[in-house]
Amino acid sequence: MNKHQQEGNKDQLKGELKRVYGKATGNEKKEAEGNMDKAKGKLQETWGDAKEAFKDKK
């Protein structure tokens, strides 16, 4: 697992926690921030996956 995959996983977890907190408290802004963090994390993880796949091909 490379640093991009780790960061992506961390951001996805952070986003999920924010989203759940926002939903539980009725805070739509926090919920939206959580969704954005999750999307950012997924993108970062995908980038890490691509780098790993490319590295394995060499």
RABELLIN-V295326 format. One record per pair of residues at least 24 apart in sequence whose C-alpha atoms are under 8 Angstrom apart, sorted by the first residue. I is the first residue (numbers start at 1). J is the second residue. If there is no record, write none. Layout:
# RABELLIN-V295326
I;J / I;J
This chain:
# RABELLIN-V295326
1;52 / 2;48 / 2;52 / 3;48 / 4;44 / 4;45 / 4;47 / 4;48 / 5;44 / 5;45 / 5;46 / 5;47 / 5;48 / 5;49 / 6;45 / 7;41 / 7;44 / 7;45 / 8;40 / 8;41 / 8;42 / 8;43 / 8;44 / 8;45 / 9;41 / 9;42 / 9;45 / 10;41 / 11;37 / 11;38 / 11;40 / 11;41 / 11;42 / 12;37 / 12;38 / 12;39 / 12;40 / 12;41 / 12;42 / 13;38 / 14;38
